Every structure is written in structure tokens, then in C-alpha cells.
Amino acid sequence: MKVVHYQQVPAQPVDMPGAVGCLVRCLIGPDDGAPSFTMRLFEVAPGGNTPRHSHGYEHEVF
């Protein structure tokens, strides 16, 4: 089981055209033995946003 404070996971800029002031941390994913699930934490600065979009699969955002 992975136990880590979220701030120990490096934050990366959201790589999406139109995303402004957003960072993402991959808390659980393939590198942690989860090949079909990814838990991400998004940090959105005041005035930040991502463009309207949708996904053809289930996903979770923390």
C-alpha cells in the first residue's frame, strides 16, 4: 500500500490547450501497480481553469 503525503508527489502543469493556472499530481497510477486506474489531485489557482471537455471513460478527481 502506498502511503505518502500528497505534497511529496511532484506537481506538473496541466498539459491541455486552454488550461490556465492548473497543476496536477498523480497520486496513484501505473507506476504504483494500478494499470487501469489513476488518482490525480488538481490544484487550480484563483482565476485558473481547464477548458470544457469530456472523457469516454470513467475517471476520478480528488
mmCIF file of the C-alpha atoms, coordinates in Angstrom:
data_MODEL
# 
_entry.id   MODEL 
# 
loop_
_atom_site.group_PDB 
_atom_site.id 
_atom_site.type_symbol 
_atom_site.label_atom_id 
_atom_site.label_alt_id 
_atom_site.label_comp_id 
_atom_site.label_asym_id 
_atom_site.label_entity_id 
_atom_site.label_seq_id 
_atom_site.pdbx_PDB_ins_code 
_atom_site.Cartn_x 
_atom_site.Cartn_y 
_atom_site.Cartn_z 
_atom_site.occupancy 
_atom_site.B_iso_or_equiv 
_atom_site.pdbx_formal_charge 
_atom_site.auth_seq_id 
_atom_site.auth_comp_id 
_atom_site.auth_asym_id 
_atom_site.auth_atom_id 
_atom_site.pdbx_PDB_model_num 
ATOM 1  C CA . MET A 1 1  ? 0.000   0.000  0.000   1.00 0.00 ? 1  MET A CA 1 
ATOM 2  C CA . LYS A 1 2  ? 1.314   3.425  -0.918  1.00 0.00 ? 2  LYS A CA 1 
ATOM 3  C CA . VAL A 1 3  ? 1.400   5.930  1.930   1.00 0.00 ? 3  VAL A CA 1 
ATOM 4  C CA . VAL A 1 4  ? 2.661   9.396  1.065   1.00 0.00 ? 4  VAL A CA 1 
ATOM 5  C CA . HIS A 1 5  ? 1.683   12.982 1.789   1.00 0.00 ? 5  HIS A CA 1 
ATOM 6  C CA . TYR A 1 6  ? 0.288   14.477 -1.408  1.00 0.00 ? 6  TYR A CA 1 
ATOM 7  C CA . GLN A 1 7  ? 2.778   17.349 -1.262  1.00 0.00 ? 7  GLN A CA 1 
ATOM 8  C CA . GLN A 1 8  ? 5.612   14.816 -1.659  1.00 0.00 ? 8  GLN A CA 1 
ATOM 9  C CA . VAL A 1 9  ? 4.277   13.986 -5.142  1.00 0.00 ? 9  VAL A CA 1 
ATOM 10 C CA . PRO A 1 10 ? 5.655   16.419 -7.748  1.00 0.00 ? 10 PRO A CA 1 
ATOM 11 C CA . ALA A 1 11 ? 3.106   18.810 -9.262  1.00 0.00 ? 11 ALA A CA 1 
ATOM 12 C CA . GLN A 1 12 ? 3.142   19.275 -13.032 1.00 0.00 ? 12 GLN A CA 1 
ATOM 13 C CA . PRO A 1 13 ? 1.367   21.903 -15.150 1.00 0.00 ? 13 PRO A CA 1 
ATOM 14 C CA . VAL A 1 14 ? -1.830  20.549 -16.718 1.00 0.00 ? 14 VAL A CA 1 
ATOM 15 C CA . ASP A 1 15 ? -0.900  19.708 -20.316 1.00 0.00 ? 15 ASP A CA 1 
ATOM 16 C CA . MET A 1 16 ? -4.107  20.698 -22.114 1.00 0.00 ? 16 MET A CA 1 
ATOM 17 C CA . PRO A 1 17 ? -4.638  23.545 -24.574 1.00 0.00 ? 17 PRO A CA 1 
ATOM 18 C CA . GLY A 1 18 ? -6.527  26.302 -22.783 1.00 0.00 ? 18 GLY A CA 1 
ATOM 19 C CA . ALA A 1 19 ? -5.639  25.191 -19.245 1.00 0.00 ? 19 ALA A CA 1 
ATOM 20 C CA . VAL A 1 20 ? -4.593  28.177 -17.131 1.00 0.00 ? 20 VAL A CA 1 
ATOM 21 C CA . GLY A 1 21 ? -3.255  28.149 -13.572 1.00 0.00 ? 21 GLY A CA 1 
ATOM 22 C CA . CYS A 1 22 ? -3.704  24.391 -13.052 1.00 0.00 ? 22 CYS A CA 1 
ATOM 23 C CA . LEU A 1 23 ? -1.308  21.842 -11.604 1.00 0.00 ? 23 LEU A CA 1 
ATOM 24 C CA . VAL A 1 24 ? -1.821  18.077 -11.332 1.00 0.00 ? 24 VAL A CA 1 
ATOM 25 C CA . ARG A 1 25 ? -0.272  15.452 -9.071  1.00 0.00 ? 25 ARG A CA 1 
ATOM 26 C CA . CYS A 1 26 ? -0.541  11.763 -9.982  1.00 0.00 ? 26 CYS A CA 1 
ATOM 27 C CA . LEU A 1 27 ? -1.161  10.225 -6.543  1.00 0.00 ? 27 LEU A CA 1 
ATOM 28 C CA . ILE A 1 28 ? -1.785  6.645  -7.710  1.00 0.00 ? 28 ILE A CA 1 
ATOM 29 C CA . GLY A 1 29 ? -1.183  5.284  -11.195 1.00 0.00 ? 29 GLY A CA 1 
ATOM 30 C CA . PRO A 1 30 ? 0.610   2.694  -13.316 1.00 0.00 ? 30 PRO A CA 1 
ATOM 31 C CA . ASP A 1 31 ? 3.945   3.283  -11.558 1.00 0.00 ? 31 ASP A CA 1 
ATOM 32 C CA . ASP A 1 32 ? 2.221   2.246  -8.318  1.00 0.00 ? 32 ASP A CA 1 
ATOM 33 C CA . GLY A 1 33 ? 0.814   -1.014 -9.686  1.00 0.00 ? 33 GLY A CA 1 
ATOM 34 C CA . ALA A 1 34 ? -2.550  0.415  -10.786 1.00 0.00 ? 34 ALA A CA 1 
ATOM 35 C CA . PRO A 1 35 ? -2.595  -0.291 -14.561 1.00 0.00 ? 35 PRO A CA 1 
ATOM 36 C CA . SER A 1 36 ? -6.219  0.739  -15.142 1.00 0.00 ? 36 SER A CA 1 
ATOM 37 C CA . PHE A 1 37 ? -6.794  3.447  -12.533 1.00 0.00 ? 37 PHE A CA 1 
ATOM 38 C CA . THR A 1 38 ? -5.206  6.825  -11.877 1.00 0.00 ? 38 THR A CA 1 
ATOM 39 C CA . MET A 1 39 ? -5.977  9.083  -8.925  1.00 0.00 ? 39 MET A CA 1 
ATOM 40 C CA . ARG A 1 40 ? -4.956  12.676 -9.558  1.00 0.00 ? 40 ARG A CA 1 
ATOM 41 C CA . LEU A 1 41 ? -5.077  15.786 -7.431  1.00 0.00 ? 41 LEU A CA 1 
ATOM 42 C CA . PHE A 1 42 ? -5.675  19.021 -9.321  1.00 0.00 ? 42 PHE A CA 1 
ATOM 43 C CA . GLU A 1 43 ? -4.724  22.398 -7.897  1.00 0.00 ? 43 GLU A CA 1 
ATOM 44 C CA . VAL A 1 44 ? -6.473  25.347 -9.525  1.00 0.00 ? 44 VAL A CA 1 
ATOM 45 C CA . ALA A 1 45 ? -5.181  28.835 -8.753  1.00 0.00 ? 45 ALA A CA 1 
ATOM 46 C CA . PRO A 1 46 ? -7.626  31.718 -8.319  1.00 0.00 ? 46 PRO A CA 1 
ATOM 47 C CA . GLY A 1 47 ? -8.811  32.592 -11.829 1.00 0.00 ? 47 GLY A CA 1 
ATOM 48 C CA . GLY A 1 48 ? -7.454  29.301 -13.201 1.00 0.00 ? 48 GLY A CA 1 
ATOM 49 C CA . ASN A 1 49 ? -9.460  26.830 -15.255 1.00 0.00 ? 49 ASN A CA 1 
ATOM 50 C CA . THR A 1 50 ? -9.426  23.994 -17.738 1.00 0.00 ? 50 THR A CA 1 
ATOM 51 C CA . PRO A 1 51 ? -11.497 24.201 -20.901 1.00 0.00 ? 51 PRO A CA 1 
ATOM 52 C CA . ARG A 1 52 ? -14.796 22.342 -21.080 1.00 0.00 ? 52 ARG A CA 1 
ATOM 53 C CA . HIS A 1 53 ? -14.117 18.763 -22.133 1.00 0.00 ? 53 HIS A CA 1 
ATOM 54 C CA . SER A 1 54 ? -15.356 15.212 -21.642 1.00 0.00 ? 54 SER A CA 1 
ATOM 55 C CA . HIS A 1 55 ? -13.954 11.717 -21.381 1.00 0.00 ? 55 HIS A CA 1 
ATOM 56 C CA . GLY A 1 56 ? -15.132 8.461  -22.928 1.00 0.00 ? 56 GLY A CA 1 
ATOM 57 C CA . TYR A 1 57 ? -14.236 6.609  -19.742 1.00 0.00 ? 57 TYR A CA 1 
ATOM 58 C CA . GLU A 1 58 ? -14.868 6.837  -16.021 1.00 0.00 ? 58 GLU A CA 1 
ATOM 59 C CA . HIS A 1 59 ? -12.413 8.906  -14.049 1.00 0.00 ? 59 HIS A CA 1 
ATOM 60 C CA . GLU A 1 60 ? -11.992 10.340 -10.610 1.00 0.00 ? 60 GLU A CA 1 
ATOM 61 C CA . VAL A 1 61 ? -10.594 13.683 -9.493  1.00 0.00 ? 61 VAL A CA 1 
ATOM 62 C CA . PHE A 1 62 ? -9.572  14.396 -5.899  1.00 0.00 ? 62 PHE A CA 1 
# 
